[in-house]
Amino acid sequence: MINRLLKMLQGRSLPELASVTLKTIGSALSGMRRTSDENRTFDERLGTETAESESMSALDIPVAMARQGVAYQASSPNIIDEINSLLVIDPADYSFVDIGAGKGAVVISAAMKGFRRALGLELSLKLIGIARNNANLVAKQTTLNSKPEFIQGDAAEFDAPSGPLLLYLYNPFGESILNAFLDRVEASARRDPRLIYLAYANPHWAEAIAGRRCWSEIAAGRDLKIFELQG
């Protein structure tokens, strides 16, 4: 676990560490083992590879953008069940979008849990390739309600799909990118009013969301907050 934490800190200057663009060290230490175990169970059952972390230096991301991002650490596929227990919706009515989808475990889980569409936005083509391979492996073994989709893109330039949305973040970047992402989502909602929820795991910048006039926190769980975009 300590080795994985060191990977998360690799290549960071002291100012960058002080700005806490990484997942907080406390959350990393408390949640890393649980998440890793859940992903390893997922991988053992389905033959996928989602559990291993990746440092930013190992990914194909421009240095300037990498400094604002967070090293890849798997988000547990079981987070979908926790979200569904807090947010009473019919998944068949919603598109699920994981911002910073990594190796795809949560997107694949969303497709397995009945979401109308399961989409992952990821900056690294390396991680997208792994995620697509994982999705193909799962599709051969089980019935999916929708085909997991993975696209390359910058969260600060995100174009939200039409229809009701459930957005998911596992604290993938710092406050400046988060604010740009929220600006894009809010602009999309003004053009096309609809239900939009945001599930934020390891919610380090939750106050930045709560401080925006049009977002309201409606539920909270273990290291998880859910917000609704108000019309």
N, C-alpha and C positions, 0 to 999 in steps of 0.2 A: 504493500500500500504506500509506503514512504517513497519507493522508487517512482510510483505513478505520480505522486504529488510533485516530486522533483522534476519530472517531465513537464508537468503543467507550468512550472516556473522557469523552464529552460529558455535562455535567450532574452530574458526580460531585463531591462535596465532598472535601476533603483526608482527613478521617477515613474516608470510604467507600473512597477509593483505597487508603489504608493497610491497610484490612481485606481487600483483594484479593478482593472479590466478583466482579471481572471475571476473564475468562481472563487468565492471566499474560501480561505484555507480551512476555517472551521467547518464549513459545510462539506468541503472535500473530504476531510478526515472522517466526519461522522457518517456521511452517506456513501462513500466510495465502496466500502466492502459490501454493503447491502446491494447496491446497484450492480456491482461486478458479479456477485453470486447469482442474481436474478438473470443477468445477461448470459452467464455461462450455462445456466439451466436451459435458457431459451436456445442457445447455440447447440448444446448437446442433444436437445430434442429434435431440432430441425436441420442440423448440419450447417448452420450459418456461422458467420464470424462477425460478431458485433462487440465483443467484450473488451478487446484490447484497445488501450488508449493510444493516441497519436499526438506527438508534440507539434506545435505550429511549424517548426523548422523542417519537419518531415513531410509537410503538405505542400501542394503546388498553389500557394497563395502569395500574392505580392507582399513584400515586407511591410510596406506602409499600411496595408489592410490587416496583415497578420498582427500588427501591434495593437490593433483595436479589437481583435477577436480573442477567443478562448481556445486553449488546447482541447482536442477532441477527447471527451470522456463519455462513455455510453450512458444514455438515459434508459432507465429500465422500461422494458415493454409493458410491465405491469402498471405503469402510470396511467394507462388508458382506463383500467378498472377503477382506479382512485378518482380520476376525473369524472367518470360516469356516475360514481357514487355521490359526488358533490353537485353535479350539474345534471338535472333531470331533463334530458332531451332524447329524442328519437334519432340515433345516429344515421338512420337511413335518409333523414332530411338534410344532413349537414355534410359539407366538405371539411375534412380535417387537414390542416396544413402545419407541418413541423418546420419551423424556421431554424436552420442549422441542423439538418436532418442526419448528418454524419453517416453512419453505416446502415441506417434505415430501420432499426429495430422498432421504433415507435410508429413509424408510418406503416410498416408491415402489420403490426399489432392492430392499428386502426382499421386496416383493410379486413383483418380477421374478425374484428368486432362489429362490422356491419355499417361502417360509414359509407355514405354515397360516393365519396371520392376521398382518396388518401394520397396526399401530395407532400413531398419533401423538397424544400429549397435548401441548397447547399452550394457553397462557394468553391469547394475543392473537387476537381474532376476525379482525383484519386478516390475520394470517399464516395462519390456518386457511382463510380464503377463497382466498388465493393457493395454498395447498397443495392444496385440493380442485380448483381449476381445473387445476393441474399434473397431478394424478392423472387427471382426465378426458381431458386431452390425450394422456397416455401410453396410456391404455386404448384409445383409438381407433387406436393404431399397433402395439400389441404385445399378446401374450397374457400376462395376469397370473395367477399361481397363486391370488391372493386379491385382493379389492378393498381398496385402501388406505383406511383409516378415520382420520378426524381429529376429535378431540373437544376441547372447551374444558374445562380443568380446572387445578387447583392441585396441583402435585406433592406438597405437604404433606398433601393429602387424597386421594391416589391410591388407587383400588380396583383391585388387580391382577386381571387376567383369570384364569379357571381354567385348569388344564392347565399343561404345561411352558412356561417363559417364558425368553426372552432379552431383558433390559432393556438399553437403550442410553442413555448420557449423553454429551453433548459439553460437559461442565462448564457447565451452564446456570445455576447458581446457587451461592450460598455455602454455608458449612458448616451453618448452622442449618436451612435448608430441606432440605439433603441428609440430615441426621439425621432430620428429620420424615418424609421420603420413605422412608428405610430402615426406620424404625419401622413404617410402614404395610405395607411388603413383608414384613417379618418376622412381623407379626401375621397377614397373609394366609396365610403358609406354615404357621403353627401351626394355623390352622383347616383348611387343605387342604394337607397335605404333598405336595410335588412338586419336580421339578427346576427350579431358578431360577438363572440366570446373569446377571451384570451386566458389560457391556462399557463401560468408562469411558475415553473419549478426552480428551486434554489433562487428565490426572488430577490436578488441583491438590490435591484433598482426598482423595487415595488413602489417606493414613494414617488418616483418620477412618473409612474403611471397614475397613481392615485391623485397626484397633484394636477393632472390634466382635467379640465372641466367636464369632458364628455365620457370619462371612464369611471365606473363604480365597482368597488370590490363587493362581490356577492357571496363568496364562499372561500373557505380556507381549510387546508388539510396539513398533513405532515410535510413541511417544507414546500408548500404549494399554495398559491393564491389564484383565484379565478375572478376575472374582471368582465364586466359587460359594457359594451359601447352603447351609450345612450343616444337616442335619436335627437 
